[in-house]
């Protein structure tokens, strides 16, 4: 079973300078979308499931779950429910069901202590951001090295069978 990380969305937005800039310019939706995108990349690269939780505290809605492109689950909590209480409840449910590879990302100290006592592991917001940046860097390096290893000739991009056929054909023309 792949690891799962429960992420306190506004906590991460409030700790990441690039997202703080968007939020402070009045583009909270843009900050949320950027976080979903970055978590999608992180989840795919690391092979983790990601559940992102945003407070809808004080709004007149029920719990809303959105399947974001890229398999990130995005939750907006119910009226009078905080992301913290949702994450605590979800952590308990998952641990009780036998889920062992569970992480929670938050910088809320009390939240971290509580979910660790239940059995989850914890990333602070800063640590998750570092891990996401590291994963992106590794992914870019991997893609760059894959590209640079490939030659720039057509024959370098062909599968082995097509390359052999082309080279045999060239040999017959000479």
C-alpha positions in Angstrom: 0.0 0.0 0.0 1.4 3.4 -1.0 2.0 5.9 1.7 -0.7 8.5 2.3 -0.2 12.1 3.4 -2.9 14.3 4.8 -2.0 17.9 4.2 -3.4 20.9 6.1 -3.7 23.2 3.0 -3.9 26.6 4.5 -1.1 25.7 6.9 1.2 24.9 3.9 0.0 28.0 2.0 0.9 30.1 5.0 4.4 28.7 5.2 5.5 28.7 1.5 6.7 32.1 0.2 5.5 31.6 -3.4 2.0 30.7 -2.1 2.0 33.5 0.4 2.6 36.0 -2.4 -0.4 34.7 -4.3 -2.6 34.7 -1.2 -1.6 38.2 -0.2 -2.3 39.5 -3.7 -5.9 38.3 -3.2 -5.5 35.2 -5.3 -6.2 32.5 -2.7 -7.7 30.3 -5.4 -4.5 30.5 -7.3 -2.5 29.6 -4.2 -4.8 26.6 -3.7 -4.5 25.5 -7.3 -0.7 25.8 -7.3 -0.5 23.7 -4.1 -2.7 21.0 -5.7 -0.5 21.0 -8.8 2.7 20.8 -6.7 1.3 18.0 -4.5 0.2 16.1 -7.6 3.7 16.2 -8.9 5.1 15.2 -5.5 2.6 12.3 -5.1 3.3 10.9 -8.6 7.1 11.2 -8.2 7.2 9.7 -4.7 4.4 7.2 -5.3 2.3 8.7 -2.5 -1.4 9.2 -2.2 -2.3 12.8 -1.2 -5.3 14.2 0.6 -5.4 17.9 0.9 -7.7 19.5 3.4 -8.9 23.1 3.5 -11.0 24.7 6.2 -14.5 25.7 5.2 -15.1 26.7 8.9 -17.9 29.1 9.3 -19.3 28.5 5.8 -22.7 27.0 5.3 -21.6 23.8 3.5 -21.2 20.2 4.2 -18.0 18.2 3.7 -17.0 18.4 0.1 -14.5 16.1 -1.6 -13.1 16.9 -5.0 -11.0 14.6 -7.1 -8.4 16.9 -8.5 -6.7 16.0 -11.7 -3.7 13.8 -10.9 -5.4 11.8 -8.2 -5.1 14.3 -5.3 -8.2 14.2 -3.1 -9.1 17.7 -2.0 -11.5 18.1 1.0 -13.3 21.3 2.1 -14.5 20.7 5.6 -18.1 21.0 6.8 -19.6 24.0 8.5 -18.0 24.6 11.9 -15.4 21.9 11.2 -11.7 22.8 11.1 -9.1 21.1 8.9 -7.4 20.0 12.2 -10.5 18.2 13.4 -11.0 16.5 10.0 -7.4 15.4 9.9 -7.6 14.0 13.4 -10.7 12.1 12.6 -9.4 10.8 9.3 -6.1 9.8 10.9 -7.9 7.8 13.6 -10.1 6.0 10.9 -7.1 5.1 8.8 -5.0 3.8 11.7 -7.9 1.8 13.0 -8.4 0.2 9.6 -4.7 -0.9 9.7 -3.2 1.7 7.5 0.5 2.0 8.6 2.1 4.4 6.1 0.3 7.5 7.1 1.8 11.0 7.3 0.3 14.3 8.3 1.7 17.7 7.1 1.1 20.6 9.5 3.0 23.0 11.6 0.4 23.1 14.3 2.3 21.8 17.3 -0.8 20.4 19.1 -2.0 18.7 15.9 1.4 17.1 15.4 1.5 15.7 18.9 -2.0 14.4 18.6 -1.6 12.6 15.3 1.8 11.2 16.3 0.1 9.7 19.5 -2.5 8.1 17.2 0.2 6.5 15.1 0.8 8.8 12.1 4.2 10.3 11.2 4.5 14.1 10.8 6.0 16.6 8.4 6.1 20.2 9.5 4.9 22.6 6.7 8.5 23.6 6.1 9.7 20.0 5.9 7.0 19.1 3.4 7.9 22.1 1.3 11.6 21.0 1.3 10.6 17.5 0.3 8.4 18.8 -2.5 11.2 21.1 -3.8 13.7 18.2 -3.5 11.4 15.9 -5.4 10.9 18.4 -8.2 14.7 19.0 -8.5 15.3 15.2 -8.6 12.6 14.8 -11.2 14.0 17.6 -13.4 17.5 16.1 -13.1 16.3 12.7 -14.0 14.5 14.1 -17.1 17.5 16.2 -18.1 19.9 13.2 -17.8 17.5 11.0 -19.7 17.3 13.6 -22.5 21.1 14.2 -22.6 21.8 10.5 -22.7 19.7 10.1 -25.9 21.5 11.1 -29.0 20.1 13.7 -31.3 20.0 11.4 -34.4 16.9 9.8 -35.6 18.4 6.3 -35.1 18.9 7.1 -31.4 15.1 7.6 -31.0 14.0 4.4 -32.8 13.3 1.2 -31.0 15.9 -1.6 -31.5 13.9 -3.4 -34.2 13.3 -0.3 -36.3 16.9 0.8 -35.9 18.3 -2.6 -37.0 16.0 -2.5 -40.1 17.1 1.0 -41.0 20.7 0.2 -40.6 20.3 -3.0 -42.7 18.6 -0.9 -45.4 21.4 1.7 -45.3 24.0 -1.1 -45.6 22.2 -2.4 -48.7 22.4 1.0 -50.4 26.1 1.4 -49.9 
